[in-house]
Amino acid sequence: MDRAILEWVNGWPDWMGPAMRFFSEATQYLWFKIVLGLLVIGLILVGGKARQAAIFALLGFLLANELCDLLKNFIPLARPCQEFPLIDVNGIGCSDNPGTASAHSANMAAAAFSFTYFLGWWGGPWIIVAFATGLSRIYVAAHYPSQVVFGWLVGAFSAFLLIATYKAYLAYRSRRTQVEDVAEA
């Protein structure tokens, strides 16, 4: 089933190629890095929930990426372009490293989870970007559909773990402050 979905998505019309390549490789473009950097700086300067969303998206991105690297080292699974060299990679090329969990998908899922958690429906565009990024990785034969789904799960889990840890810390700090206030009284 994994290969059937891969071949179906990989065989989508050529006119979709530029958009799929963009979602697959956007972070390689300097102009895109600058735009993302300015967006993050802007959200941090706005403060409040926007600041929290940006910070947790960045932290989730980093954690998701590292978890994917660990998974690739401990459970090395081949990418479709490695197993089927004749498959059309739509101009991206084939990486030599394992494809266990799609780091591209994980990174965007972590950002989407963080933005949706803190900003509600303003996270919607990030969910679309995460979905499009995952589809693009299938389209360019960099990952099997199961590896993309695994990446989305790793990303969502990363952001969830960071947010849950932060909330637990805030609850602990609040309880400790209350205990200290009672002790002083």
Rosetta silent file (secondary structure, phi, psi, omega in degrees, C-alpha in Angstrom):
SEQUENCE: MDRAILEWVNGWPDWMGPAMRFFSEATQYLWFKIVLGLLVIGLILVGGKARQAAIFALLGFLLANELCDLLKNFIPLARPCQEFPLIDVNGIGCSDNPGTASAHSANMAAAAFSFTYFLGWWGGPWIIVAFATGLSRIYVAAHYPSQVVFGWLVGAFSAFLLIATYKAYLAYRSRRTQVEDVAEA
SCORE:     score description
SCORE:     0.000 S_00000001
   1 L     0.000  -40.169  178.875    0.000    0.000    0.000 S_00000001
   2 H   -56.818  -46.892 -178.406    2.898    2.344    0.842 S_00000001
   3 H   -69.039  -37.475 -179.872    4.394    1.890   -2.627 S_00000001
   4 H   -62.761  -43.224  178.111    1.013    2.213   -4.348 S_00000001
   5 H   -66.378  -42.246  177.604    0.350    5.581   -2.664 S_00000001
   6 H   -56.265  -50.317 -177.686    3.919    6.664   -3.417 S_00000001
   7 H   -64.784  -35.418  178.520    3.560    5.835   -7.119 S_00000001
   8 H   -65.294  -50.961 -178.808    0.163    7.561   -7.278 S_00000001
   9 H   -67.432  -42.454 -179.808    1.432   10.804   -5.681 S_00000001
  10 H   -62.462  -23.777 -179.475    4.768   10.635   -7.530 S_00000001
  11 L   -93.330    6.976  177.582    2.812   10.349  -10.767 S_00000001
  12 L   -59.396  160.955 -174.101    0.757   13.509  -10.293 S_00000001
  13 L   -55.717  150.484 -178.692    0.897   15.964  -13.223 S_00000001
  14 H   -63.177  -27.758 -178.854    4.134   17.749  -14.049 S_00000001
  15 H   -64.605  -17.951  177.205    2.558   21.183  -13.573 S_00000001
  16 H   -81.502  -14.240 -175.747    2.513   20.438   -9.833 S_00000001
  17 H   -51.268  -51.459 -178.214    6.283   19.930   -9.854 S_00000001
  18 H   -59.004  -43.234  179.520    7.372   23.510   -9.086 S_00000001
  19 H   -66.312  -42.469 -179.840    5.042   23.825   -6.084 S_00000001
  20 H   -66.134  -40.414  176.859    5.990   20.396   -4.775 S_00000001
  21 H   -64.529  -37.705  178.325    9.706   21.113   -5.183 S_00000001
  22 H   -61.990  -50.767 -179.236    9.207   24.425   -3.377 S_00000001
  23 H   -64.146  -27.795 -179.140    7.503   22.807   -0.377 S_00000001
  24 H   -79.248  -31.439 -171.447   10.141   20.096   -0.369 S_00000001
  25 H  -130.144   16.829 -173.507   13.194   22.352   -0.549 S_00000001
  26 H   -57.113  -36.268 -176.219   12.091   25.900    0.434 S_00000001
  27 H   -71.348   -1.868  175.104   14.470   26.165    3.365 S_00000001
  28 H   -86.413  -12.457 -178.739   17.412   25.938    0.974 S_00000001
  29 L   -89.833  128.548 -179.168   16.569   29.356   -0.485 S_00000001
  30 H   -59.257  -43.574 -178.162   18.192   32.324    1.261 S_00000001
  31 H   -60.650  -35.359 -179.403   15.216   34.613    0.586 S_00000001
  32 H   -70.968  -39.557  176.898   12.893   32.088    2.259 S_00000001
  33 H   -61.586  -39.518  179.118   15.141   31.835    5.326 S_00000001
  34 H   -65.584  -45.201  178.959   15.102   35.626    5.606 S_00000001
  35 H   -60.887  -45.887  178.598   11.291   35.765    5.344 S_00000001
  36 H   -62.736  -42.693  178.534   10.913   33.035    7.992 S_00000001
  37 H   -60.284  -44.143  178.180   13.436   34.774   10.241 S_00000001
  38 H   -64.942  -37.924  177.160   11.587   38.072    9.948 S_00000001
  39 H   -62.516  -46.553 -179.866    8.282   36.334   10.674 S_00000001
  40 H   -63.551  -45.458  178.981    9.685   34.711   13.818 S_00000001
  41 H   -60.710  -43.615  178.168   11.266   37.983   14.980 S_00000001
  42 H   -59.945  -44.302  179.594    7.974   39.790   14.340 S_00000001
  43 H   -65.979  -37.931  177.812    6.001   37.242   16.331 S_00000001
  44 H   -66.045  -40.320  179.021    8.473   37.420   19.205 S_00000001
  45 H   -67.973  -32.344  178.257    8.268   41.214   19.228 S_00000001
  46 H   -61.671  -36.402  177.847    4.450   41.102   19.233 S_00000001
  47 L    84.043 -171.622  177.861    4.665   39.222   22.522 S_00000001
  48 H    58.509 -138.148 -177.635    2.007   37.229   24.347 S_00000001
  49 H   -66.777  -31.202  177.908    0.716   34.079   22.708 S_00000001
  50 H   -63.306  -41.586  177.863    2.371   34.961   19.387 S_00000001
  51 H   -63.255  -46.599  179.298    5.756   34.990   21.145 S_00000001
  52 H   -59.839  -43.982 -179.843    5.017   31.659   22.830 S_00000001
  53 H   -59.974  -45.713 -178.677    3.902   30.138   19.527 S_00000001
  54 H   -65.041  -44.058 -178.820    7.074   31.280   17.757 S_00000001
  55 H   -65.586  -44.922 -179.928    9.394   30.101   20.528 S_00000001
  56 H   -70.751  -29.995  175.014    7.729   26.704   20.858 S_00000001
  57 H   -65.238  -42.939  177.923    7.632   26.306   17.073 S_00000001
  58 H   -64.226  -47.359  179.525   11.390   26.908   16.952 S_00000001
  59 H   -64.698  -41.050  178.165   12.094   24.562   19.858 S_00000001
  60 H   -63.721  -40.261  176.902    9.712   21.945   18.455 S_00000001
  61 H   -57.169  -48.742 -178.414   11.395   22.230   15.054 S_00000001
  62 H   -64.973  -45.771 -179.804   14.800   21.570   16.631 S_00000001
  63 H   -64.554  -44.342  179.327   13.612   18.692   18.815 S_00000001
  64 H   -60.256  -42.923 -179.658   11.696   17.054   15.960 S_00000001
  65 H   -62.883  -43.444  179.465   14.708   17.306   13.680 S_00000001
  66 H   -66.894  -40.673  177.944   16.999   15.716   16.276 S_00000001
  67 H   -62.673  -40.405  177.694   14.509   12.926   17.027 S_00000001
  68 H   -63.052  -41.229  177.737   14.267   12.148   13.306 S_00000001
  69 H   -62.303  -42.565  177.363   18.059   11.995   13.077 S_00000001
  70 H   -61.562  -45.296  179.264   18.176    9.597   16.044 S_00000001
  71 H   -61.436  -40.372  179.695   15.482    7.419   14.507 S_00000001
  72 H   -65.442  -32.868  178.537   17.328    7.351   11.195 S_00000001
  73 H   -74.944  -38.930 -175.511   20.499    6.229   12.999 S_00000001
  74 H   -89.179  -27.201  179.607   18.835    3.538   15.102 S_00000001
  75 L  -131.879   73.214 -176.069   16.216    2.310   12.608 S_00000001
  76 L   -72.915  111.576  176.556   17.668    2.955    9.148 S_00000001
  77 L  -113.405  141.555 -177.115   14.944    2.447    6.546 S_00000001
  78 L   -68.947  152.353  172.395   15.485    3.031    2.851 S_00000001
  79 L   -87.212  157.511  178.887   13.963    5.880    0.919 S_00000001
  80 H   -60.135  -38.962 -178.791   11.901    5.071   -2.177 S_00000001
  81 H   -68.688  -18.127  175.828   14.467    6.710   -4.463 S_00000001
  82 H   -83.085  -36.992 -178.543   17.117    4.381   -2.964 S_00000001
  83 H   -80.648  -31.888 -177.640   15.072    1.227   -3.478 S_00000001
  84 L  -126.888   78.958 -173.211   13.726    2.152   -6.907 S_00000001
  85 L   -58.666  -20.162 -178.615   16.445    4.231   -8.617 S_00000001
  86 L   -84.993   -5.543 -178.754   14.358    4.652  -11.772 S_00000001
  87 L   -66.988  145.846 -177.540   11.541    6.423   -9.919 S_00000001
  88 L   -75.110  115.129  179.301   11.087   10.064  -10.897 S_00000001
  89 L   -92.867    8.457  172.165   12.542   12.263   -8.147 S_00000001
  90 L    50.069   43.832  172.606   11.223   15.393   -9.879 S_00000001
  91 L    83.381    3.830 -176.710   14.461   17.330   -9.821 S_00000001
  92 L   -93.140  -35.856 -173.538   15.346   16.903   -6.144 S_00000001
  93 L    89.961  171.341 -175.410   17.842   14.063   -6.235 S_00000001
  94 L  -117.279  126.179  177.897   18.153   11.237   -3.770 S_00000001
  95 L   -73.046  150.255  177.757   19.727   11.543   -0.346 S_00000001
  96 L   -84.721  -19.846 -177.172   22.120    8.855    0.835 S_00000001
  97 L   -80.190  162.885 -178.524   20.888    8.904    4.441 S_00000001
  98 L   -62.502  160.882 -178.427   17.981    6.749    5.694 S_00000001
  99 L  -115.042   22.724 -172.452   14.398    7.920    5.316 S_00000001
 100 L   -41.090  -59.406  176.573   12.914    6.415    8.496 S_00000001
 101 L  -130.439  131.169 -178.190   10.902    9.492    9.526 S_00000001
 102 L   -68.454  112.369  178.649   10.635   12.555    7.320 S_00000001
 103 H   -67.312  -36.111  176.428   12.374   15.391    9.158 S_00000001
 104 H   -56.644  -47.118 -179.234   10.791   17.927    6.773 S_00000001
 105 H   -66.713  -41.129 -179.463    7.348   16.653    7.780 S_00000001
 106 H   -63.964  -44.615 -178.764    8.275   16.472   11.462 S_00000001
 107 H   -60.741  -45.770 -179.049    9.630   20.013   11.541 S_00000001
 108 H   -70.822  -33.406  177.047    6.534   21.493    9.940 S_00000001
 109 H   -66.960  -37.784  177.565    4.205   19.404   12.118 S_00000001
 110 H   -63.247  -43.675  177.948    5.979   20.707   15.233 S_00000001
 111 H   -64.436  -44.756 -179.686    5.508   24.276   14.031 S_00000001
 112 H   -61.620  -43.300  179.210    1.867   23.622   13.104 S_00000001
 113 H   -61.528  -46.334 -178.295    1.122   22.037   16.483 S_00000001
 114 H   -63.143  -47.729 -178.948    2.713   24.947   18.350 S_00000001
 115 H   -65.636  -38.545  179.180    0.968   27.650   16.345 S_00000001
 116 H   -68.851  -40.460  179.964   -2.383   25.881   16.567 S_00000001
 117 H   -61.469  -46.961 -174.794   -2.020   25.296   20.308 S_00000001
 118 H   -87.365  -28.694 -172.748   -1.208   28.923   21.107 S_00000001
 119 H  -117.456    6.753  177.882   -3.050   30.786   18.340 S_00000001
 120 H    61.358 -128.169 -174.010   -6.052   28.585   17.585 S_00000001
 121 H   -66.171  -14.440  174.421   -7.314   28.921   14.040 S_00000001
 122 H   -68.338  -12.722  174.175   -4.265   31.030   13.101 S_00000001
 123 H   -78.097  -13.179 -178.842   -2.438   27.697   13.145 S_00000001
 124 H   -51.705  -48.579  177.901   -4.511   26.617   10.132 S_00000001
 125 H   -59.442  -34.202  179.307   -2.050   27.926    7.536 S_00000001
 126 H   -70.110  -33.857  175.612    0.748   26.049    9.321 S_00000001
 127 H   -64.465  -41.741  178.274   -1.277   22.836    9.189 S_00000001
 128 H   -63.151  -42.947  178.598   -1.661   23.346    5.434 S_00000001
 129 H   -63.018  -42.666  179.019    2.092   23.955    5.083 S_00000001
 130 H   -62.746  -42.369  179.037    2.850   20.807    7.121 S_00000001
 131 H   -64.820  -46.442 -179.537    0.466   18.770    4.965 S_00000001
 132 H   -64.369  -37.055  178.044    1.857   20.187    1.717 S_00000001
 133 H   -63.349  -45.464  177.881    5.425   19.578    2.890 S_00000001
 134 H   -60.955  -46.417  177.987    4.637   15.934    3.622 S_00000001
 135 H   -60.417  -38.329 -178.739    2.933   15.456    0.265 S_00000001
 136 H   -65.052  -34.895  179.979    5.869   17.089   -1.470 S_00000001
 137 H   -68.987  -28.691  174.380    8.302   14.624    0.093 S_00000001
 138 H   -75.485  -44.504 -177.976    6.215   11.780   -1.351 S_00000001
 139 H   -57.156  -40.078 -178.196    5.910   13.524   -4.731 S_00000001
 140 L   -89.380    7.180  177.145    9.689   13.850   -5.049 S_00000001
 141 L    62.351   26.469  175.938   10.163   10.220   -3.871 S_00000001
 142 L   -79.633  -26.379 -178.260   12.260   11.305   -0.887 S_00000001
 143 L  -146.169  151.877  169.161    9.967    9.391    1.495 S_00000001
 144 L   -75.848  157.529  176.520    7.297    6.741    1.551 S_00000001
 145 H   -54.587  -39.818  179.778    3.869    7.863    2.807 S_00000001
 146 H   -64.340  -33.298  178.375    4.418    5.921    6.056 S_00000001
 147 H   -71.078  -32.500  176.322    7.678    7.810    6.631 S_00000001
 148 H   -69.729  -46.164  178.114    5.864   11.111    6.146 S_00000001
 149 H   -61.315  -42.770  176.903    3.109   10.130    8.587 S_00000001
 150 H   -59.164  -42.043  176.985    5.786    8.982   11.048 S_00000001
 151 H   -61.628  -44.287  177.748    7.454   12.374   10.628 S_00000001
 152 H   -59.451  -41.776  179.262    4.190   14.206   11.312 S_00000001
 153 H   -65.282  -42.360  178.082    3.740   12.145   14.484 S_00000001
 154 H   -61.367  -43.308  179.644    7.305   12.831   15.630 S_00000001
 155 H   -64.450  -47.628  179.086    6.789   16.562   15.042 S_00000001
 156 H   -63.062  -41.393  178.313    3.454   16.749   16.841 S_00000001
 157 H   -62.936  -41.458 -179.995    4.865   14.688   19.714 S_00000001
 158 H   -59.781  -49.838  179.967    7.915   16.976   19.964 S_00000001
 159 H   -64.932  -42.593  178.145    5.810   20.119   20.238 S_00000001
 160 H   -59.173  -45.844 -179.045    3.369   18.421   22.625 S_00000001
 161 H   -60.607  -45.110  179.044    6.235   17.253   24.855 S_00000001
 162 H   -63.828  -44.884 -179.025    7.751   20.730   25.026 S_00000001
 163 H   -66.770  -42.781  178.747    4.420   22.419   25.748 S_00000001
 164 H   -63.883  -38.911  177.784    3.438   19.817   28.361 S_00000001
 165 H   -64.944  -42.663  178.419    6.826   20.190   30.050 S_00000001
 166 H   -63.060  -44.778  178.962    6.453   23.967   30.093 S_00000001
 167 H   -63.695  -39.761  177.650    2.934   23.738   31.542 S_00000001
 168 H   -63.915  -40.217  177.523    4.146   21.289   34.224 S_00000001
 169 H   -62.717  -44.877  178.816    6.964   23.697   35.086 S_00000001
 170 H   -62.091  -40.604  178.756    4.499   26.604   35.392 S_00000001
 171 H   -65.469  -42.229  177.995    2.221   24.516   37.619 S_00000001
 172 H   -61.990  -46.091 -179.584    5.180   23.490   39.786 S_00000001
 173 H   -62.735  -38.862  178.792    6.367   27.079   40.054 S_00000001
 174 H   -65.029  -44.807  178.534    2.852   28.243   40.970 S_00000001
 175 H   -63.121  -41.240 -178.564    2.524   25.595   43.700 S_00000001
 176 H   -65.348  -40.924  177.668    5.963   26.446   45.044 S_00000001
 177 H   -63.230  -41.131  178.785    5.128   30.158   45.155 S_00000001
 178 H   -63.937  -41.765  179.009    1.890   29.400   47.012 S_00000001
 179 H   -64.189  -41.795  179.173    3.749   27.256   49.543 S_00000001
 180 H   -65.280  -39.207  178.354    6.341   29.998   50.041 S_00000001
 181 H   -64.760  -40.644  178.771    3.576   32.605   50.497 S_00000001
 182 H   -66.219  -40.959 -179.189    1.883   30.428   53.141 S_00000001
 183 H   -66.140  -34.726  178.816    5.219   29.843   54.905 S_00000001
 184 H   -73.533  -27.398 -176.741    5.929   33.593   55.024 S_00000001
 185 L   -79.347    0.000    0.000    2.478   34.362   56.464 S_00000001
